[in-house]
Amino acid sequence: MSQLKRNEKNSAQSSGANSNLYAVLKAVLWSFFGVRHSDKHVQDIQNLNPIHVIVVGVCSAILFVMALILIVKLVVS
């Protein structure tokens, strides 16, 4: 019985991590776009880890700049 509880706990943690990553990514992308409802903003502040938001934000910014560079190189060539 305890093995079943451990498996349920592990699966709940892994799905929580995936949903948390999705929530952080969604919050960062909305902030790039510049539009966010105030109630969602308050939820983000209460539920998201600031370190995760910073890491995802920096990675997203790097990917965005790389995509722009690639597009410019394709258009110019």
PDB file of N, CA, C and O in Angstrom:
ATOM      1  N   MET A   1       0.821  -1.188   0.000  1.00  0.00           N
ATOM      2  CA  MET A   1       0.000   0.000   0.000  1.00  0.00           C
ATOM      3  C   MET A   1       0.864   1.250   0.000  1.00  0.00           C
ATOM      4  O   MET A   1       0.540   2.220  -0.686  1.00  0.00           O
ATOM      5  N   SER A   2       1.969   1.246   0.764  1.00  0.00           N
ATOM      6  CA  SER A   2       2.822   2.429   0.827  1.00  0.00           C
ATOM      7  C   SER A   2       3.504   2.690  -0.522  1.00  0.00           C
ATOM      8  O   SER A   2       3.748   3.842  -0.879  1.00  0.00           O
ATOM      9  N   GLN A   3       3.811   1.623  -1.272  1.00  0.00           N
ATOM     10  CA  GLN A   3       4.407   1.779  -2.604  1.00  0.00           C
ATOM     11  C   GLN A   3       3.443   2.505  -3.534  1.00  0.00           C
ATOM     12  O   GLN A   3       3.875   3.343  -4.326  1.00  0.00           O
ATOM     13  N   LEU A   4       2.170   2.211  -3.458  1.00  0.00           N
ATOM     14  CA  LEU A   4       1.160   2.863  -4.274  1.00  0.00           C
ATOM     15  C   LEU A   4       1.084   4.350  -3.935  1.00  0.00           C
ATOM     16  O   LEU A   4       0.974   5.189  -4.829  1.00  0.00           O
ATOM     17  N   LYS A   5       1.142   4.675  -2.651  1.00  0.00           N
ATOM     18  CA  LYS A   5       1.100   6.078  -2.239  1.00  0.00           C
ATOM     19  C   LYS A   5       2.331   6.824  -2.740  1.00  0.00           C
ATOM     20  O   LYS A   5       2.227   7.976  -3.163  1.00  0.00           O
ATOM     21  N   ARG A   6       3.495   6.180  -2.696  1.00  0.00           N
ATOM     22  CA  ARG A   6       4.713   6.819  -3.198  1.00  0.00           C
ATOM     23  C   ARG A   6       4.619   7.088  -4.696  1.00  0.00           C
ATOM     24  O   ARG A   6       5.015   8.154  -5.170  1.00  0.00           O
ATOM     25  N   ASN A   7       4.090   6.109  -5.441  1.00  0.00           N
ATOM     26  CA  ASN A   7       3.939   6.291  -6.884  1.00  0.00           C
ATOM     27  C   ASN A   7       2.977   7.430  -7.198  1.00  0.00           C
ATOM     28  O   ASN A   7       3.228   8.221  -8.107  1.00  0.00           O
ATOM     29  N   GLU A   8       1.880   7.520  -6.456  1.00  0.00           N
ATOM     30  CA  GLU A   8       0.926   8.598  -6.665  1.00  0.00           C
ATOM     31  C   GLU A   8       1.557   9.944  -6.339  1.00  0.00           C
ATOM     32  O   GLU A   8       1.333  10.928  -7.044  1.00  0.00           O
ATOM     33  N   LYS A   9       2.345   9.987  -5.272  1.00  0.00           N
ATOM     34  CA  LYS A   9       2.999  11.227  -4.861  1.00  0.00           C
ATOM     35  C   LYS A   9       4.017  11.657  -5.908  1.00  0.00           C
ATOM     36  O   LYS A   9       4.087  12.838  -6.250  1.00  0.00           O
ATOM     37  N   ASN A  10       4.807  10.719  -6.422  1.00  0.00           N
ATOM     38  CA  ASN A  10       5.797  11.042  -7.447  1.00  0.00           C
ATOM     39  C   ASN A  10       5.140  11.515  -8.736  1.00  0.00           C
ATOM     40  O   ASN A  10       5.618  12.464  -9.358  1.00  0.00           O
ATOM     41  N   SER A  11       4.058  10.872  -9.145  1.00  0.00           N
ATOM     42  CA  SER A  11       3.384  11.298 -10.364  1.00  0.00           C
ATOM     43  C   SER A  11       2.725  12.654 -10.178  1.00  0.00           C
ATOM     44  O   SER A  11       2.681  13.450 -11.116  1.00  0.00           O
ATOM     45  N   ALA A  12       2.217  12.928  -8.991  1.00  0.00           N
ATOM     46  CA  ALA A  12       1.623  14.236  -8.723  1.00  0.00           C
ATOM     47  C   ALA A  12       2.689  15.321  -8.735  1.00  0.00           C
ATOM     48  O   ALA A  12       2.439  16.424  -9.221  1.00  0.00           O
ATOM     49  N   GLN A  13       3.879  15.024  -8.207  1.00  0.00           N
ATOM     50  CA  GLN A  13       4.958  16.012  -8.212  1.00  0.00           C
ATOM     51  C   GLN A  13       5.442  16.276  -9.625  1.00  0.00           C
ATOM     52  O   GLN A  13       5.696  17.427  -9.978  1.00  0.00           O
ATOM     53  N   SER A  14       5.576  15.244 -10.441  1.00  0.00           N
ATOM     54  CA  SER A  14       6.060  15.452 -11.800  1.00  0.00           C
ATOM     55  C   SER A  14       5.038  16.199 -12.641  1.00  0.00           C
ATOM     56  O   SER A  14       5.419  17.040 -13.456  1.00  0.00           O
ATOM     57  N   SER A  15       3.757  15.919 -12.470  1.00  0.00           N
ATOM     58  CA  SER A  15       2.754  16.667 -13.217  1.00  0.00           C
ATOM     59  C   SER A  15       2.656  18.090 -12.693  1.00  0.00           C
ATOM     60  O   SER A  15       2.363  19.005 -13.463  1.00  0.00           O
ATOM     61  N   GLY A  16       2.893  18.299 -11.417  1.00  0.00           N
ATOM     62  CA  GLY A  16       2.912  19.639 -10.862  1.00  0.00           C
ATOM     63  C   GLY A  16       4.084  20.441 -11.398  1.00  0.00           C
ATOM     64  O   GLY A  16       3.958  21.640 -11.650  1.00  0.00           O
ATOM     65  N   ALA A  17       5.225  19.783 -11.574  1.00  0.00           N
ATOM     66  CA  ALA A  17       6.395  20.464 -12.132  1.00  0.00           C
ATOM     67  C   ALA A  17       6.137  20.867 -13.572  1.00  0.00           C
ATOM     68  O   ALA A  17       6.522  21.960 -13.987  1.00  0.00           O
ATOM     69  N   ASN A  18       5.486  19.993 -14.346  1.00  0.00           N
ATOM     70  CA  ASN A  18       5.175  20.317 -15.734  1.00  0.00           C
ATOM     71  C   ASN A  18       4.185  21.460 -15.819  1.00  0.00           C
ATOM     72  O   ASN A  18       4.344  22.357 -16.647  1.00  0.00           O
ATOM     73  N   SER A  19       3.166  21.442 -14.976  1.00  0.00           N
ATOM     74  CA  SER A  19       2.186  22.515 -15.006  1.00  0.00           C
ATOM     75  C   SER A  19       2.794  23.809 -14.495  1.00  0.00           C
ATOM     76  O   SER A  19       2.427  24.887 -14.962  1.00  0.00           O
ATOM     77  N   ASN A  20       3.729  23.722 -13.532  1.00  0.00           N
ATOM     78  CA  ASN A  20       4.395  24.913 -13.035  1.00  0.00           C
ATOM     79  C   ASN A  20       5.279  25.519 -14.122  1.00  0.00           C
ATOM     80  O   ASN A  20       5.302  26.739 -14.282  1.00  0.00           O
ATOM     81  N   LEU A  21       5.998  24.697 -14.865  1.00  0.00           N
ATOM     82  CA  LEU A  21       6.822  25.178 -15.961  1.00  0.00           C
ATOM     83  C   LEU A  21       5.941  25.831 -17.022  1.00  0.00           C
ATOM     84  O   LEU A  21       6.289  26.876 -17.571  1.00  0.00           O
ATOM     85  N   TYR A  22       4.814  25.215 -17.303  1.00  0.00           N
ATOM     86  CA  TYR A  22       3.877  25.794 -18.267  1.00  0.00           C
ATOM     87  C   TYR A  22       3.362  27.139 -17.768  1.00  0.00           C
ATOM     88  O   TYR A  22       3.240  28.078 -18.554  1.00  0.00           O
ATOM     89  N   ALA A  23       3.058  27.247 -16.486  1.00  0.00           N
ATOM     90  CA  ALA A  23       2.567  28.510 -15.919  1.00  0.00           C
ATOM     91  C   ALA A  23       3.637  29.595 -15.995  1.00  0.00           C
ATOM     92  O   ALA A  23       3.330  30.747 -16.301  1.00  0.00           O
ATOM     93  N   VAL A  24       4.885  29.235 -15.718  1.00  0.00           N
ATOM     94  CA  VAL A  24       5.983  30.203 -15.798  1.00  0.00           C
ATOM     95  C   VAL A  24       6.172  30.648 -17.243  1.00  0.00           C
ATOM     96  O   VAL A  24       6.314  31.840 -17.513  1.00  0.00           O
ATOM     97  N   LEU A  25       6.173  29.700 -18.166  1.00  0.00           N
ATOM     98  CA  LEU A  25       6.346  30.021 -19.577  1.00  0.00           C
ATOM     99  C   LEU A  25       5.215  30.918 -20.072  1.00  0.00           C
ATOM    100  O   LEU A  25       5.446  31.877 -20.808  1.00  0.00           O
ATOM    101  N   LYS A  26       3.994  30.594 -19.658  1.00  0.00           N
ATOM    102  CA  LYS A  26       2.847  31.398 -20.065  1.00  0.00           C
ATOM    103  C   LYS A  26       2.952  32.817 -19.516  1.00  0.00           C
ATOM    104  O   LYS A  26       2.658  33.773 -20.233  1.00  0.00           O
ATOM    105  N   ALA A  27       3.358  32.968 -18.280  1.00  0.00           N
ATOM    106  CA  ALA A  27       3.506  34.290 -17.670  1.00  0.00           C
ATOM    107  C   ALA A  27       4.600  35.095 -18.371  1.00  0.00           C
ATOM    108  O   ALA A  27       4.437  36.292 -18.605  1.00  0.00           O
ATOM    109  N   VAL A  28       5.712  34.443 -18.704  1.00  0.00           N
ATOM    110  CA  VAL A  28       6.811  35.138 -19.379  1.00  0.00           C
ATOM    111  C   VAL A  28       6.389  35.563 -20.782  1.00  0.00           C
ATOM    112  O   VAL A  28       6.672  36.686 -21.201  1.00  0.00           O
ATOM    113  N   LEU A  29       5.723  34.683 -21.503  1.00  0.00           N
ATOM    114  CA  LEU A  29       5.294  35.034 -22.867  1.00  0.00           C
ATOM    115  C   LEU A  29       4.270  36.159 -22.854  1.00  0.00           C
ATOM    116  O   LEU A  29       4.308  37.037 -23.715  1.00  0.00           O
ATOM    117  N   TRP A  30       3.357  36.144 -21.892  1.00  0.00           N
ATOM    118  CA  TRP A  30       2.405  37.246 -21.776  1.00  0.00           C
ATOM    119  C   TRP A  30       3.133  38.546 -21.456  1.00  0.00           C
ATOM    120  O   TRP A  30       2.747  39.608 -21.944  1.00  0.00           O
ATOM    121  N   SER A  31       4.176  38.473 -20.646  1.00  0.00           N
ATOM    122  CA  SER A  31       4.919  39.694 -20.321  1.00  0.00           C
ATOM    123  C   SER A  31       5.690  40.198 -21.534  1.00  0.00           C
ATOM    124  O   SER A  31       5.844  41.409 -21.693  1.00  0.00           O
ATOM    125  N   PHE A  32       6.181  39.302 -22.399  1.00  0.00           N
ATOM    126  CA  PHE A  32       6.818  39.729 -23.648  1.00  0.00           C
ATOM    127  C   PHE A  32       5.800  40.454 -24.526  1.00  0.00           C
ATOM    128  O   PHE A  32       6.122  41.453 -25.169  1.00  0.00           O
ATOM    129  N   PHE A  33       4.589  39.950 -24.546  1.00  0.00           N
ATOM    130  CA  PHE A  33       3.525  40.550 -25.348  1.00  0.00           C
ATOM    131  C   PHE A  33       3.053  41.861 -24.728  1.00  0.00           C
ATOM    132  O   PHE A  33       2.632  42.768 -25.447  1.00  0.00           O
ATOM    133  N   GLY A  34       3.116  41.970 -23.427  1.00  0.00           N
ATOM    134  CA  GLY A  34       2.791  43.209 -22.731  1.00  0.00           C
ATOM    135  C   GLY A  34       1.356  43.337 -22.275  1.00  0.00           C
ATOM    136  O   GLY A  34       0.922  44.425 -21.896  1.00  0.00           O
ATOM    137  N   VAL A  35       0.611  42.241 -22.306  1.00  0.00           N
ATOM    138  CA  VAL A  35      -0.793  42.289 -21.906  1.00  0.00           C
ATOM    139  C   VAL A  35      -1.037  41.195 -20.874  1.00  0.00           C
ATOM    140  O   VAL A  35      -0.727  40.028 -21.113  1.00  0.00           O
ATOM    141  N   ARG A  36      -1.591  41.575 -19.734  1.00  0.00           N
ATOM    142  CA  ARG A  36      -1.904  40.591 -18.695  1.00  0.00           C
ATOM    143  C   ARG A  36      -2.997  41.161 -17.804  1.00  0.00           C
ATOM    144  O   ARG A  36      -2.929  42.325 -17.409  1.00  0.00           O
ATOM    145  N   HIS A  37      -3.994  40.363 -17.485  1.00  0.00           N
ATOM    146  CA  HIS A  37      -5.058  40.784 -16.577  1.00  0.00           C
ATOM    147  C   HIS A  37      -4.497  40.925 -15.170  1.00  0.00           C
ATOM    148  O   HIS A  37      -3.601  40.178 -14.777  1.00  0.00           O
ATOM    149  N   SER A  38      -5.012  41.863 -14.426  1.00  0.00           N
ATOM    150  CA  SER A  38      -4.464  42.117 -13.095  1.00  0.00           C
ATOM    151  C   SER A  38      -4.677  40.938 -12.148  1.00  0.00           C
ATOM    152  O   SER A  38      -3.819  40.661 -11.309  1.00  0.00           O
ATOM    153  N   ASP A  39      -5.806  40.241 -12.269  1.00  0.00           N
ATOM    154  CA  ASP A  39      -6.029  39.091 -11.380  1.00  0.00           C
ATOM    155  C   ASP A  39      -5.062  37.954 -11.700  1.00  0.00           C
ATOM    156  O   ASP A  39      -4.612  37.258 -10.790  1.00  0.00           O
ATOM    157  N   LYS A  40      -4.739  37.755 -12.969  1.00  0.00           N
ATOM    158  CA  LYS A  40      -3.757  36.731 -13.343  1.00  0.00           C
ATOM    159  C   LYS A  40      -2.357  37.141 -12.880  1.00  0.00           C
ATOM    160  O   LYS A  40      -1.552  36.300 -12.479  1.00  0.00           O
ATOM    161  N   HIS A  41      -2.087  38.429 -12.941  1.00  0.00           N
ATOM    162  CA  HIS A  41      -0.795  38.930 -12.477  1.00  0.00           C
ATOM    163  C   HIS A  41      -0.619  38.665 -10.975  1.00  0.00           C
ATOM    164  O   HIS A  41       0.461  38.273 -10.532  1.00  0.00           O
ATOM    165  N   VAL A  42      -1.664  38.878 -10.214  1.00  0.00           N
ATOM    166  CA  VAL A  42      -1.617  38.621  -8.773  1.00  0.00           C
ATOM    167  C   VAL A  42      -1.415  37.136  -8.512  1.00  0.00           C
ATOM    168  O   VAL A  42      -0.651  36.763  -7.622  1.00  0.00           O
ATOM    169  N   GLN A  43      -2.099  36.274  -9.287  1.00  0.00           N
ATOM    170  CA  GLN A  43      -1.915  34.828  -9.145  1.00  0.00           C
ATOM    171  C   GLN A  43      -0.475  34.433  -9.453  1.00  0.00           C
ATOM    172  O   GLN A  43       0.108  33.601  -8.757  1.00  0.00           O
ATOM    173  N   ASP A  44       0.095  35.029 -10.496  1.00  0.00           N
ATOM    174  CA  ASP A  44       1.481  34.724 -10.853  1.00  0.00           C
ATOM    175  C   ASP A  44       2.427  35.097  -9.718  1.00  0.00           C
ATOM    176  O   ASP A  44       3.335  34.335  -9.386  1.00  0.00           O
ATOM    177  N   ILE A  45       2.217  36.259  -9.128  1.00  0.00           N
ATOM    178  CA  ILE A  45       3.083  36.709  -8.035  1.00  0.00           C
ATOM    179  C   ILE A  45       2.986  35.754  -6.847  1.00  0.00           C
ATOM    180  O   ILE A  45       3.991  35.471  -6.195  1.00  0.00           O
ATOM    181  N   GLN A  46       1.792  35.264  -6.567  1.00  0.00           N
ATOM    182  CA  GLN A  46       1.597  34.389  -5.415  1.00  0.00           C
ATOM    183  C   GLN A  46       2.108  32.977  -5.661  1.00  0.00           C
ATOM    184  O   GLN A  46       2.594  32.333  -4.732  1.00  0.00           O
ATOM    185  N   ASN A  47       2.008  32.481  -6.894  1.00  0.00           N
ATOM    186  CA  ASN A  47       2.251  31.062  -7.146  1.00  0.00           C
ATOM    187  C   ASN A  47       3.590  30.732  -7.792  1.00  0.00           C
ATOM    188  O   ASN A  47       4.056  29.599  -7.671  1.00  0.00           O
ATOM    189  N   LEU A  48       4.225  31.682  -8.474  1.00  0.00           N
ATOM    190  CA  LEU A  48       5.426  31.357  -9.234  1.00  0.00           C
ATOM    191  C   LEU A  48       6.687  31.728  -8.476  1.00  0.00           C
ATOM    192  O   LEU A  48       6.730  32.712  -7.738  1.00  0.00           O
ATOM    193  N   ASN A  49       7.704  30.920  -8.679  1.00  0.00           N
ATOM    194  CA  ASN A  49       9.010  31.156  -8.073  1.00  0.00           C
ATOM    195  C   ASN A  49       9.751  32.195  -8.912  1.00  0.00           C
ATOM    196  O   ASN A  49       9.893  32.006 -10.120  1.00  0.00           O
ATOM    197  N   PRO A  50      10.225  33.282  -8.311  1.00  0.00           N
ATOM    198  CA  PRO A  50      10.902  34.326  -9.092  1.00  0.00           C
ATOM    199  C   PRO A  50      12.147  33.840  -9.829  1.00  0.00           C
ATOM    200  O   PRO A  50      12.446  34.319 -10.923  1.00  0.00           O
ATOM    201  N   ILE A  51      12.865  32.902  -9.245  1.00  0.00           N
ATOM    202  CA  ILE A  51      14.060  32.363  -9.914  1.00  0.00           C
ATOM    203  C   ILE A  51      13.666  31.664 -11.210  1.00  0.00           C
ATOM    204  O   ILE A  51      14.342  31.820 -12.226  1.00  0.00           O
ATOM    205  N   HIS A  52      12.585  30.899 -11.185  1.00  0.00           N
ATOM    206  CA  HIS A  52      12.115  30.216 -12.392  1.00  0.00           C
ATOM    207  C   HIS A  52      11.710  31.226 -13.450  1.00  0.00           C
ATOM    208  O   HIS A  52      11.995  31.038 -14.633  1.00  0.00           O
ATOM    209  N   VAL A  53      11.049  32.292 -13.034  1.00  0.00           N
ATOM    210  CA  VAL A  53      10.607  33.323 -13.982  1.00  0.00           C
ATOM    211  C   VAL A  53      11.821  33.989 -14.628  1.00  0.00           C
ATOM    212  O   VAL A  53      11.816  34.249 -15.832  1.00  0.00           O
ATOM    213  N   ILE A  54      12.849  34.264 -13.845  1.00  0.00           N
ATOM    214  CA  ILE A  54      14.054  34.900 -14.381  1.00  0.00           C
ATOM    215  C   ILE A  54      14.754  33.984 -15.373  1.00  0.00           C
ATOM    216  O   ILE A  54      15.155  34.425 -16.450  1.00  0.00           O
ATOM    217  N   VAL A  55      14.903  32.712 -15.018  1.00  0.00           N
ATOM    218  CA  VAL A  55      15.592  31.755 -15.896  1.00  0.00           C
ATOM    219  C   VAL A  55      14.820  31.584 -17.202  1.00  0.00           C
ATOM    220  O   VAL A  55      15.415  31.631 -18.279  1.00  0.00           O
ATOM    221  N   VAL A  56      13.521  31.387 -17.123  1.00  0.00           N
ATOM    222  CA  VAL A  56      12.714  31.213 -18.325  1.00  0.00           C
ATOM    223  C   VAL A  56      12.701  32.506 -19.145  1.00  0.00           C
ATOM    224  O   VAL A  56      12.720  32.451 -20.375  1.00  0.00           O
ATOM    225  N   GLY A  57      12.671  33.652 -18.490  1.00  0.00           N
ATOM    226  CA  GLY A  57      12.692  34.921 -19.198  1.00  0.00           C
ATOM    227  C   GLY A  57      13.984  35.141 -19.964  1.00  0.00           C
ATOM    228  O   GLY A  57      13.955  35.567 -21.118  1.00  0.00           O
ATOM    229  N   VAL A  58      15.119  34.857 -19.335  1.00  0.00           N
ATOM    230  CA  VAL A  58      16.409  35.011 -20.003  1.00  0.00           C
ATOM    231  C   VAL A  58      16.534  34.044 -21.174  1.00  0.00           C
ATOM    232  O   VAL A  58      16.983  34.428 -22.254  1.00  0.00           O
ATOM    233  N   CYS A  59      16.139  32.794 -20.966  1.00  0.00           N
ATOM    234  CA  CYS A  59      16.196  31.798 -22.056  1.00  0.00           C
ATOM    235  C   CYS A  59      15.280  32.202 -23.208  1.00  0.00           C
ATOM    236  O   CYS A  59      15.653  32.067 -24.373  1.00  0.00           O
ATOM    237  N   SER A  60      14.098  32.690 -22.893  1.00  0.00           N
ATOM    238  CA  SER A  60      13.166  33.122 -23.929  1.00  0.00           C
ATOM    239  C   SER A  60      13.715  34.323 -24.693  1.00  0.00           C
ATOM    240  O   SER A  60      13.566  34.396 -25.913  1.00  0.00           O
ATOM    241  N   ALA A  61      14.339  35.253 -24.002  1.00  0.00           N
ATOM    242  CA  ALA A  61      14.928  36.424 -24.659  1.00  0.00           C
ATOM    243  C   ALA A  61      16.061  36.012 -25.591  1.00  0.00           C
ATOM    244  O   ALA A  61      16.178  36.541 -26.697  1.00  0.00           O
ATOM    245  N   ILE A  62      16.888  35.080 -25.157  1.00  0.00           N
ATOM    246  CA  ILE A  62      17.980  34.591 -26.001  1.00  0.00           C
ATOM    247  C   ILE A  62      17.425  33.916 -27.242  1.00  0.00           C
ATOM    248  O   ILE A  62      17.911  34.159 -28.347  1.00  0.00           O
ATOM    249  N   LEU A  63      16.413  33.069 -27.076  1.00  0.00           N
ATOM    250  CA  LEU A  63      15.799  32.411 -28.235  1.00  0.00           C
ATOM    251  C   LEU A  63      15.169  33.422 -29.186  1.00  0.00           C
ATOM    252  O   LEU A  63      15.254  33.261 -30.404  1.00  0.00           O
ATOM    253  N   PHE A  64      14.539  34.458 -28.647  1.00  0.00           N
ATOM    254  CA  PHE A  64      13.920  35.486 -29.466  1.00  0.00           C
ATOM    255  C   PHE A  64      14.963  36.229 -30.291  1.00  0.00           C
ATOM    256  O   PHE A  64      14.768  36.447 -31.487  1.00  0.00           O
ATOM    257  N   VAL A  65      16.070  36.619 -29.661  1.00  0.00           N
ATOM    258  CA  VAL A  65      17.135  37.323 -30.371  1.00  0.00           C
ATOM    259  C   VAL A  65      17.760  36.424 -31.430  1.00  0.00           C
ATOM    260  O   VAL A  65      18.048  36.883 -32.535  1.00  0.00           O
ATOM    261  N   MET A  66      17.972  35.161 -31.113  1.00  0.00           N
ATOM    262  CA  MET A  66      18.531  34.227 -32.092  1.00  0.00           C
ATOM    263  C   MET A  66      17.597  34.058 -33.286  1.00  0.00           C
ATOM    264  O   MET A  66      18.053  33.974 -34.426  1.00  0.00           O
ATOM    265  N   ALA A  67      16.300  34.009 -33.031  1.00  0.00           N
ATOM    266  CA  ALA A  67      15.327  33.894 -34.122  1.00  0.00           C
ATOM    267  C   ALA A  67      15.349  35.142 -34.996  1.00  0.00           C
ATOM    268  O   ALA A  67      15.275  35.042 -36.220  1.00  0.00           O
ATOM    269  N   LEU A  68      15.449  36.311 -34.381  1.00  0.00           N
ATOM    270  CA  LEU A  68      15.529  37.549 -35.167  1.00  0.00           C
ATOM    271  C   LEU A  68      16.786  37.582 -36.025  1.00  0.00           C
ATOM    272  O   LEU A  68      16.733  37.983 -37.187  1.00  0.00           O
ATOM    273  N   ILE A  69      17.907  37.167 -35.465  1.00  0.00           N
ATOM    274  CA  ILE A  69      19.166  37.130 -36.229  1.00  0.00           C
ATOM    275  C   ILE A  69      19.039  36.172 -37.403  1.00  0.00           C
ATOM    276  O   ILE A  69      19.476  36.485 -38.510  1.00  0.00           O
ATOM    277  N   LEU A  70      18.447  35.016 -37.172  1.00  0.00           N
ATOM    278  CA  LEU A  70      18.260  34.036 -38.241  1.00  0.00           C
ATOM    279  C   LEU A  70      17.361  34.592 -39.346  1.00  0.00           C
ATOM    280  O   LEU A  70      17.651  34.419 -40.530  1.00  0.00           O
ATOM    281  N   ILE A  71      16.287  35.250 -38.965  1.00  0.00           N
ATOM    282  CA  ILE A  71      15.376  35.828 -39.959  1.00  0.00           C
ATOM    283  C   ILE A  71      16.080  36.897 -40.771  1.00  0.00           C
ATOM    284  O   ILE A  71      15.915  36.945 -41.990  1.00  0.00           O
ATOM    285  N   VAL A  72      16.858  37.754 -40.133  1.00  0.00           N
ATOM    286  CA  VAL A  72      17.589  38.814 -40.842  1.00  0.00           C
ATOM    287  C   VAL A  72      18.602  38.207 -41.796  1.00  0.00           C
ATOM    288  O   VAL A  72      18.731  38.667 -42.930  1.00  0.00           O
ATOM    289  N   LYS A  73      19.319  37.188 -41.361  1.00  0.00           N
ATOM    290  CA  LYS A  73      20.308  36.549 -42.229  1.00  0.00           C
ATOM    291  C   LYS A  73      19.638  35.897 -43.450  1.00  0.00           C
ATOM    292  O   LYS A  73      20.172  35.950 -44.558  1.00  0.00           O
ATOM    293  N   LEU A  74      18.474  35.288 -43.239  1.00  0.00           N
ATOM    294  CA  LEU A  74      17.759  34.689 -44.357  1.00  0.00           C
ATOM    295  C   LEU A  74      17.254  35.732 -45.339  1.00  0.00           C
ATOM    296  O   LEU A  74      17.295  35.509 -46.549  1.00  0.00           O
ATOM    297  N   VAL A  75      16.783  36.858 -44.843  1.00  0.00           N
ATOM    298  CA  VAL A  75      16.245  37.911 -45.710  1.00  0.00           C
ATOM    299  C   VAL A  75      17.381  38.597 -46.468  1.00  0.00           C
ATOM    300  O   VAL A  75      17.244  38.889 -47.656  1.00  0.00           O
ATOM    301  N   VAL A  76      18.493  38.855 -45.795  1.00  0.00           N
ATOM    302  CA  VAL A  76      19.599  39.575 -46.429  1.00  0.00           C
ATOM    303  C   VAL A  76      20.312  38.711 -47.464  1.00  0.00           C
ATOM    304  O   VAL A  76      20.772  39.230 -48.482  1.00  0.00           O
ATOM    305  N   SER A  77      20.410  37.440 -47.232  1.00  0.00           N
ATOM    306  CA  SER A  77      21.158  36.569 -48.172  1.00  0.00           C
ATOM    307  C   SER A  77      20.412  36.230 -49.425  1.00  0.00           C
ATOM    308  O   SER A  77      20.934  35.513 -50.279  1.00  0.00           O
TER     309      SER A  77
END
